[in-house]
Amino acid sequence: MQQRPAELSVLIPPNSAKELSKSHRARSVGIGRAHAKAILLGEHAVVYGAPALALPIPQLTATASAGWSPHSPDGPRDMSLTMTGSASRPMVTQASESLRRLTAEFRATTGVSDRLHLDMIIDCAIPPGRGLGSSAACARAVVLALADLFDRQVSRTTVFDLVQTAENVTHGRASGVDAMAVGAAAPLLFRAGETQELPVGCEGLFIIADSGVEGRTKDAVSLLREGFLRHPGSQESFVRKASQLTDEARHLLAAGRPEEFGSRLTDYHALLRTAGLSIDRIDMLVEAALAAGGLGAKMTGGGMGGCIIALTRSWQASEVTRKLHEAGAVQTWVLPLRGLADDAS
C-alpha cells in the first residue's frame, strides 16, 4: 500500500561529511522535472530507422524529489520509491526496477561512490500506459533530481543515455523518441538517433483524447514483429509507407497546409490499424473526431490502447472535444499550434 505524502519520512542529509564523496558535497534534496509527449507520426517504424515527429505536452508533468533516508538500506536495495498521482501498483513495481537500474547507472557514470540509502518521491500527472511518455518523463525527472542532489553537471547526451537505461527495462528495445521528447521545448523531428526542431507553420489545435484503456507497448511491438516474420517483405513495406507519410507530414506542417497534414495523420492511423495495433475504442475516437470536423486523427504511442491525437481548427475544437467525450474519452488535453510554433522559433 502506498504511503500518503503526509506519511513520508523527512528527508535529511547524512550525519557526517565523511559519508559523502570527498570531491562533492551533496544537497539535502534534489529536484528534477520533465513533461509528457505525444507522437504525431512515426510510431513503431522509428525503431526500424524511419523518422518520427513528436510534440512536448508541457501541461502534463513529472516531478522527482531525491533525498537521504534516515533508514539503513534493506539488503542490496539502496533506494526507496514512492509514487503519487495515478500510478497503479504494477506500475510502481515496474518503475521501481527500472529506476533502481537507472540510479545505479547514474552513480557509475558520474562517479558517485556513496552507498547511502536514497528516498525517491515521484509526483506524476501523466497517466501511465497511454503513449504519453510517462515512464520516460519519470526517468528524466529522476536523473535531474539525482544530478541536483549530488551537485553533478550532466550533459544532454548523458541524460538521454540514462533515461534510455530505464526505458529499455520498461519497454524492451526503446527507440529513444520518448527520452528526447520529454525534455524538449519544441516539436521534434527524430531520425536515426538525431533530433532537430520541427517548424510549425499551421494554426489550429491538437486535441489529445485518453481512451481510458491502458496500452500494451511490449505486446504491440511483439505483434508487429511477428507479423513481419510471417509475411516476407511486410517490414520493408510498412517502414517505407511510414517514412513517406512522416516526411510528407513534416513538410506540410511547416508549409502551413493543415488539411493535407491532417490527412497524413489519418492515413498513418490506417497503416497502424491494418497492422493490428489499434483497438475498437481507439478507432471509435478517431472516427468521432473526424465526424465532428477534425482535419485528421490517429492513435498515438505504442498502441493496443492509450490515446488518440486529432488536429482541428480552433473554432471546431469544442465540438470535436464534445464528440470525443461522447465516444468514450475519459479526459482530453489541448495543444495550440500557435504556441508550438512560438516555442520552436
Buried (B, 14 or more C-beta within 10 A) or exposed (E): EEEEEEEBEEBEBBEEEEEBEEEEEBBEBBBBBBBBBBBBBBBBBBBBEBBBBBBBBBEBBBBBBBBBBEEEBEEEEBBBBBBBBEBEEEBBEBBBEBBBBBBEBBBEBBEBEBEBBBBBBBBBBBBBBBBBBBBBBBBBBBBBBBBBBBEBEBEEEBBBBBBBBBBBBBBEEBBBBBBBBBBBEBBBBBBEEEBEBBBBBBEBBBBBBBBBBBBBBBBBBEBBBEBBEEEEEBBEEBBEBBBEBBBBBBBBBBEBBBEBBBBBBBBBBBBBBEBBBBBEBBBBBBBBBBEBBBBBBBBBBBBBBBBBBBBBBEEBBEBBBBBBBEBBBEBBBBBBBEEBBEBBE
